[in-house]
């Protein structure tokens, strides 16, 4: 899993050494961990990559504060460097840091544990290293990608859904696109209430960007919605170069999609038709489920082993909203 690399920074900071496997994950394009490693090297780490593992040591058993400037925004590298810096000796400054809500939430948790952090949510984060961290109780922020995915269910199927725990600040740009497409998103005292306003949704153009832009992890699901929109939409993928693998599978269901490099042009059709399709990655999996909910007839999505990494009990939650969905044991 991609997230496995995130144990490197904390282990190195706490124990002065770590051996961690290089990660795998969905094949959606080049996803190197060089920014993670360069940040740790800037803090004094010595790294040896061999046999598929990162062997890391901190001279003298402790990392040192440093100025780390990322050449481009990386959520994972920001998280790794942030955690490592909490126990480093001196001050660390992370420049061009990721601004995602998950970064803010991580900083809040670390602060409860005794870390000295300032600037989370901006592009510059400053960490003053401490000698030790302590225990804390922390409620993790709502998963905004899971939230956005379930917001698309009434958009593509009709009806009204309230997503408990959702807030507009987590999905602002995404909610704006839904509004432009003709989907109402309203903040309640419990979460976000979502419903389609009138008839078919309207075509909108989407460009994926780092937060607070449109999330790349909602692009596949948004494409499923736009397959049934009135008009032609253009989706531009700027984060990962191989993230349209769901397009041919949606085409099998009757969608009209043309892909050229990092741009997909989607011309809406009146209705999708059920078909056997194959999931290629985590977000593609759920996009095909969304399309299947809106399609005539039966859709069978194979290779859903990707799905459970990002969606807990997805079929139970959708069935609770009236969906006809079940998991088939192969």
N, C-alpha and C positions, 0 to 999 in steps of 0.2 A: 504493500500500500504506500501511496505517496506520503502519508502522514508519518510513516515510520522514521523518516529523517529528522523529525522534530525532537527526537530524544537525544540527538547528538549534542546540541548546545547545553541543555540542562545537565547531562551526565558529565560532560567535559568541565563545566563550571563547578559542579559539586565534588567530583572525585579526582579531577585533574587528568583523567584519561577516559577514553571511550572507544569501543569498537562497534560500529553500526553498519548494517547492510545498506548498500545502495538501493534506493527504492524502485519499485515498478509502477503500477497504476494503469489507468486507461491509456490506450494508444491514440491520443488526440493530437500528437505533434511532439516536437522536441521539448523536453522538460528537464533540462540539466539542473544540477544542484550546485553549480559553480559559485553562485552568489552566496549560498550558505557557507561554503568552504572559505571563500575569500574573506567574508566577514569575520569568521573565527580566526583565520590567519592574521588578520589585522589586529586581533586581540592577543596575538602571541602564540597561537596554537601551531603545533607541528603536525602535519598531516601526511599520511602514507596511504595511497589507494592501491590495494592489491587483492586479488582473488574475490572481487565483488564487494569488498568491505572498505570502509573508511576507518583507518587506525589513527586516532587523534590523541595527542598528549599536550598538556600545558606545562611549559618549563617552570620548575619550582612548584608545580602542583596547583597553580592559580593563573587564570587569564588576567590580562591587563586592559584597562580602559583604552579606547581608541576612537578616532573619528572614522566612521564607516559611511561611505557615500555609494549608494546603489546606482548603477548605470541606468537601470529601469526599475519600475515598481515591482516588487515581489512580496506577496503576502507571507509565504513560507519562510523566506530568508529573513524578513523583518521579524517574524515570530522567533526564529531560532536565535538571531542575534540579540533580541530583546531579553529572552530568558537567560542566555549566557552572560549578558552584561550585568544582570542583577547581583551576581556574586564575583564579578571581576574587580580587581583592585584599581580604584580611580574612577574617572568619569568616561562614559561612552556616549557619543553622539551619533545617532543614526539619521543620515540625510537622504532625501528622496524615499522616505519610509512609506510603506503602505498605510492607507487611512481607513481600511475596512472596519466595520463594527466589531469583527472578531479580534482585531488588534486592540481596540479600545477595551473590549471585555477582558482580554488576557492581561492588559496592564492593570485594570482594576483588581483582578484576582491577585496578581503578584503584589500589588500595593497592600492588600489585606494581609499578605504573608510577610510583609516587612520591607518590600522593595521600595526604592526611591526612584520614581519615574515621573517625568513631566513631558507633556506635549503629545500624548497619544491622541490620534484623530487628526493630527496635522502631519506635514511631510517631514518634520524634524522632531525626533524623540530624544530626550536626554535622560540617561540613567546614571545615578551615583551608586557605585557598587557597595554592597554591605557584606559583613562577614558570614551571616547566615540568614536563612528564611525560616519561618515557622508555619504551623498549620493554620488553615482558615476554612470557613464555609462560604461557598460562592454559588449562586444560581447562574448557570450558563445562559448566555444570550440566546434568543430564539434563532433557529437556523433559517436565515433569510432565503436560502435557495429552496428548502423544503416549503417554506411559507409561500414563495412565489409560485411554485409548482401547483400547490393546492388552490391558489387564487385563480389559476387558469382553468380549473375544472368547471365552474359555472360559466366561465367565459366561452368555453368550447362546447359545453353540453346544454347550457341554459340552467335555470333555477337560481337559487341563492345559497351561498355558503358563508358562514362566519368562521374565520380562522383565529382561534383563541391564542392570545399571546402575540399576535402580529401588531406591528406599529409601522406607521408610514415612513419614519426616519430610516428604517431598515431597507425599504424597497421603493424609495422616492421616485427615481428615474423610471423604474419598471412600472410603477403605478401610473405615472404620467403617460406612458405608452398605451397602457390599457385604457385609460380615459380617452385618449385620442382615437382608439379603435372602437369606442362605444361601450366600454365596460365601466360600470360604476364601482368605485372603491371608497368605502366610508369607514372612518375610524369610530369604533364603539368603545365602551368602557371595558370591554373584554378582549378586543382584538380588531380585526378588519372584516367588514361585511362586503361581499363581492357579488355582483349580479350583472347580467347583460342588459343593456338599456332597451334597445328596440331591434328585433330581428337579427340579421347577420352582422357580424363585426365588420369593421372597415379596415382596409389595408393601411399599414403604417410601415415606415422605414426604421430599421434598427441597426445601430452600430455598437458593438461591444467595446467596453473601455474599463479601466480600473475604477474602483469606487471613487466618487459617487455616480459613475456612469452606469450604463446598462450591463449587467453581469454576464460574462461569457457562459456561466453555468445555468443561465436561463434561456440561452439562445435556441437550443434544440426544442424546448417546450414551447417557446414563442412561435417557432416555425410551424409546429403542429397546429397552433391556433390560426395562424395566417394562411394555412392551406385551405381553410374554409371561409376566409374573409372575402368581402366584395372589393375587387380591384387587385392591383399588383403591388407587392411589397418587395423591398430590397433589404436583405440582411447582410451586413458587412462584419466579418469576424477579424478582429485586430489583435486578439490575445494568443490564440493557438491556430496554427496553419492547417491543421487536419481535423477540423471540428464540424464537418458537414457529412460525416459518414451515415447519418440517419436519413439524409435526403433520398438516396435510392430506395430505402425501405418505405418511406412515405410515398414515393412515386408508385410503388407496388400497390398502394391503397387508393390510387387514383389521383394523387396530388400532382400539380404541374410545377415542377421545380427545375431551374437551370442553374448549375454551379459553374462558375468561372473563377478559379483561384480562391481568393478569400471572400468572394461575393456570391450570394445566392439570390436569385430572382424567383419569387413565388407568386404565381397567379392563382387566385382563389377559385375553388370549384364549389358547386352547390352542395355536394355531399361526398364524403370519403366512403370507400367500400372495404369491408373486412377482408383480410388476407393473412397468410402466414408470413411473418416478418422476423428478422433477426436483430437483436440488440448488439451494438458494437462497443458501447461504453456506458457508464453510469447514467449520464443525462439523456443519452439516446434511448436508453431503456424506458425511462418514464415518459419521454416524448411519444414513443410508440404506443404506450398505454393510453395517454391522453387522446391520441388520434383514434385508437380503437374504441374508446368510449363514445366518440362522436360519429363513428362510422356505421354504415348499414351492415348487418350481418355480424359474423364472428371473426375476431382477430386473435391469432395465437402468436404471442411474442416469445421467441426462444432465446436461450443464453441470458436469462435474467439474473445470473449469479452476480452480475455487477450491481444490481438494483439495491440489495440490502445494505450496501455500504453507505447509502445516502438516504434511504427511506425505510423507516421502521414500520413494519406491519402495514404496508401500503394498501394491500387488498382489503384489510379489515376497515381501514379508515374510509376508503372509497365505497365499500359496501354499506357503511353506515349512512352515506349520503344518497344511497339508492342505486349505486352502480351494480351491474351484473358482471362480476369479476371473480375469478377463482384461480388459485395456483395449482398447476397440474404437476404431479410427481412423475418424472421421466422414468 
